[in-house]
Amino acid sequence: MPELNSLRDLLERVPGRLQRLSEDTVASKPTSSNWSPKEELGHLLDSAANNHQRIVRAQLEENPAMPGYEQNRWVAIHAYQRRDWEELIELWQALNRQLLAAAEAAPDSAWSRTLTIAGSEPLTLQFVFDDYVAHMLHHLRHIGIEVDDITSNATNAA
């Protein structure tokens, strides 16, 4: 079983931490080719949307073949740099609540089901979920959000 408590705890505690970042900080692009924190959080929105599909379809289909996605183009299409920071935080929380609901609905037997992503080798649903959370943590840290206290609390509570 994946560690759903980590995601639950992140959803409760990260929004307040994101809200404390200044507008100057979240709009700042280190270089023209690097994402700002707004764009990086937007990337996490796109990741949540794609991974939600993976979690649902792995429960409904035998060995679904899922597409990858062009992350830079997704970020550009959604124009996250021009979006309101508070709206992005609310969307991040809402999309991840939806993803969590799908994950919570998965019976224990579903976590060993496999899927492929962009022609990958078969991946278990548990790997996809755990990798998604690890990916989120990486980007939240890069944005400047402290998450180690949250993930260690979730691990200790298990």
Secondary structure, DSSP 8 states (H G I E B T S, - for coil): ---HHHHHHHHHHHHHHHHTS-HHHHH--SSTTS--HHHHHHHHHHHHHHHHHHHHHHHHSSS-EE----HHHHHHHHTGGGS-HHHHHHHHHHHHHHHHHHHHHS-GGGGG-EEEETT-S-EEHHHHHHHHHHHHHHHHHHHT---HHHHHHHHHH-
